[in-house]
């Protein structure tokens, strides 16, 4: 995924009301930018952080900028939770997600379950349909229980647990169900569940796995010009509930 316009560097002053941020742009002053991330953003929203924003293409949009990246050490981290679905679809078309190859048709945002929409529905003659739920991952805690790992979730997510139950129902009905975690950063060596942040999600994940739901994780290469899915990350079994 290439950013359609060059990103603009700034310094974060504050994030507030979850979806709003004040950012200082060198030589331009303070702008108000949309924060496209409803999570806690632990370690990614510290005042003074170097951030990058994209300009809005719609001249009628109220907020003229969108916060896209945060620098953490030597790495850029994508914070826009609207990107992983497109990143996954792009990687799938390019054959970069080995576990999901071999399907002729890909549909997005298909209704299923109880008032839910699956992110990707993969179909092929002679195969059961494959339902792929995609989650954005950006959390990495230097002093957390899984040092060096990408972690999910970064806050309590009842909706995420609901999606796991929906996927388990897909398997029970004869379909294939896959949880795909897309890590919008390239400085992690594995993936772990943040069970200390949301024990209920960790329990729902373990239950879904026991019922046949698959889980895979892919990291991204993140740059000022583009973000793309790069390669798989292993799961840290020490943080998977038995």
C-alpha positions in Angstrom: 0.0 0.0 0.0 1.5 3.3 -1.2 0.5 6.5 0.5 -1.2 8.6 -2.3 0.5 11.8 -1.1 3.8 12.4 0.7 3.3 12.2 4.5 4.1 15.3 6.6 6.3 15.0 9.7 5.2 16.6 13.0 5.5 16.4 16.8 2.6 15.0 18.8 1.2 17.4 21.4 -1.7 15.4 22.6 -4.2 12.7 21.7 -7.7 13.2 23.1 -11.3 12.0 22.8 -9.7 8.9 21.2 -10.1 10.1 17.7 -8.5 13.6 17.9 -4.9 14.8 18.1 -3.0 18.0 18.1 0.2 17.9 16.1 2.9 20.6 15.6 4.2 20.8 12.1 7.6 22.6 11.7 7.1 26.0 10.1 3.3 25.6 9.9 2.1 25.6 13.5 -0.4 23.3 15.2 -2.9 21.2 13.2 -5.8 19.1 14.4 -5.6 15.6 12.9 -7.9 12.6 12.9 -6.6 9.7 15.0 -7.8 6.5 13.2 -7.3 4.2 16.2 -9.8 3.5 19.0 -7.4 1.5 21.1 -5.2 2.5 24.1 -2.2 3.0 21.8 0.2 2.2 24.6 3.7 3.6 23.9 2.5 5.2 20.7 0.8 8.4 21.8 3.4 10.0 24.1 3.6 13.8 23.8 6.7 14.9 21.9 6.7 11.8 19.7 7.7 12.1 16.1 4.6 11.4 14.0 3.6 11.5 10.3 0.3 12.6 8.9 -1.4 12.3 5.5 -3.3 15.2 4.0 -7.0 14.8 3.2 -7.9 14.6 -0.5 -11.5 15.7 0.2 -11.5 19.5 0.5 -14.8 19.4 2.4 -13.5 17.1 5.2 -13.6 18.8 8.6 -10.2 17.4 9.7 -7.6 18.0 7.0 -5.1 15.5 8.2 -4.9 11.9 9.4 -2.3 10.6 11.8 -0.6 7.6 10.1 2.7 6.7 11.7 4.6 7.1 15.0 8.3 6.7 15.4 9.5 4.4 18.2 13.2 4.3 18.4 14.6 3.5 14.9 11.3 2.2 13.6 8.0 3.6 12.3 4.8 2.1 13.5 1.5 2.3 11.6 -1.4 3.3 13.9 -4.2 3.5 11.3 -6.5 0.6 12.0 -8.2 1.1 8.7 -5.3 -0.2 6.7 -4.9 -3.9 7.7 -7.8 -5.2 5.6 -6.4 -3.6 2.5 -2.9 -4.7 3.3 -4.1 -8.3 3.7 -6.0 -8.2 0.5 -3.0 -6.8 -1.4 -0.7 -9.4 0.1 -3.1 -12.2 -0.7 -3.3 -11.1 -4.3 0.5 -11.1 -4.5 0.8 -14.6 -3.0 2.6 -13.4 0.2 0.3 -15.2 2.6 1.0 -18.9 2.1 -1.7 -20.2 4.4 -4.4 -18.5 2.4 -3.3 -19.4 -1.2 -5.4 -21.5 -3.6 -8.7 -19.6 -3.6 -10.2 -18.3 -6.8 -12.5 -15.6 -5.4 -12.1 -13.1 -2.7 -14.9 -11.0 -1.3 -14.7 -8.3 1.4 -17.1 -7.3 4.2 -19.5 -10.1 3.7 -22.4 -10.5 6.2 -22.3 -13.6 8.4 -23.2 -14.8 11.9 -25.1 -12.5 14.1 -24.9 -9.0 12.7 -21.3 -9.4 11.8 -19.2 -8.9 8.6 -16.2 -11.0 7.8 -13.2 -9.1 6.5 -12.3 -11.5 3.8 -14.3 -14.5 2.4 -12.2 -16.8 0.2 -14.0 -19.2 -2.1 -12.9 -21.9 -4.6 -14.8 -24.7 -6.3 -14.5 -27.9 -4.3 -13.3 -26.2 -1.1 -15.2 -25.1 1.9 -15.4 -21.3 2.2 -12.6 -19.7 4.2 -13.6 -16.8 6.6 -10.7 -14.5 7.5 -11.0 -12.1 10.4 -8.3 -9.5 10.4 -7.0 -7.6 13.5 -4.6 -4.7 13.6 -1.6 -5.1 15.9 0.7 -2.3 17.0 1.4 -3.0 20.7 5.0 -3.8 21.8 5.8 -3.4 25.5 9.5 -3.1 26.4 8.8 -4.0 30.0 5.8 -6.3 29.5 5.5 -10.0 30.0 6.4 -10.8 26.4 9.5 -8.6 25.8 10.1 -8.2 22.1 6.8 -9.6 21.0 3.9 -7.9 19.2 0.8 -8.2 21.4 -2.9 -8.1 20.9 -5.1 -6.6 22.2 -4.0 -3.3 23.7 -7.3 -2.8 25.5 -10.3 -4.8 26.4 -12.2 -5.9 23.3 -15.5 -7.5 23.8 -16.0 -7.2 20.0 -12.9 -9.2 19.4 -14.0 -12.0 21.6 -17.4 -12.0 19.7 -15.6 -12.4 16.4 -13.7 -15.5 17.8 -17.0 -17.1 18.8 -18.4 -16.3 15.3 -15.4 -18.0 13.7 -15.9 -21.1 15.9 -19.4 -21.3 14.6 -18.2 -21.2 11.0 -16.0 -24.2 11.7 -18.9 -26.0 13.4 -20.9 -25.5 10.2 -18.2 -27.0 8.0 -16.3 -23.9 6.9 -12.7 -22.8 7.4 -12.0 -19.9 9.8 -8.8 -18.0 10.1 -7.7 -15.2 12.5 -5.1 -13.0 10.8 -3.1 -10.6 13.0 -1.5 -7.9 10.9 1.4 -6.2 12.8 2.0 -2.7 11.6 5.6 -2.6 12.7 8.8 -4.4 11.9 10.6 -4.6 15.2 9.0 -7.6 16.8 10.3 -11.2 16.8 7.1 -13.0 17.6 3.4 -12.6 18.5 1.8 -13.0 21.9 -1.6 -12.6 23.4 -1.8 -9.7 26.0 -3.8 -11.9 28.4 -3.0 -9.5 31.3 -4.8 -6.7 29.4 -7.9 -8.8 28.4 -8.1 -12.2 30.0 -11.6 -12.8 28.4 -10.1 -12.4 24.9 -7.3 -14.8 25.7 -9.9 -17.3 26.9 -12.1 -16.8 23.8 -9.0 -17.3 21.6 -8.0 -20.6 23.3 -11.6 -21.8 23.1 -11.8 -20.9 19.4 -8.5 -22.7 18.7 -9.8 -25.8 20.4 -12.8 -25.7 18.1 -10.7 -25.5 14.9 -10.2 -21.8 14.3 -6.7 -21.2 12.8 -4.5 -18.3 13.7 -1.7 -16.7 11.8 0.3 -13.5 12.2 2.2 -11.4 9.7 4.5 -8.4 10.3 4.8 -5.3 8.0 7.5 -3.2 6.5 6.5 0.3 7.4 8.0 3.4 5.7 7.0 7.0 5.0 6.1 6.0 1.5 4.3 2.8 2.0 3.3 -0.1 4.2 3.2 -3.7 3.1 2.9 -7.1 4.7 6.4 -8.7 4.8 6.5 -12.1 6.5 5.1 -14.3 9.2 5.7 -14.0 12.9 5.7 -17.1 15.1 3.3 -17.4 18.0 4.7 -17.4 21.5 3.1 -20.5 23.0 3.9 -19.4 26.5 1.2 -16.8 26.2 -1.4 -18.9 24.7 -4.0 -20.2 27.2 -4.2 -24.0 27.3 
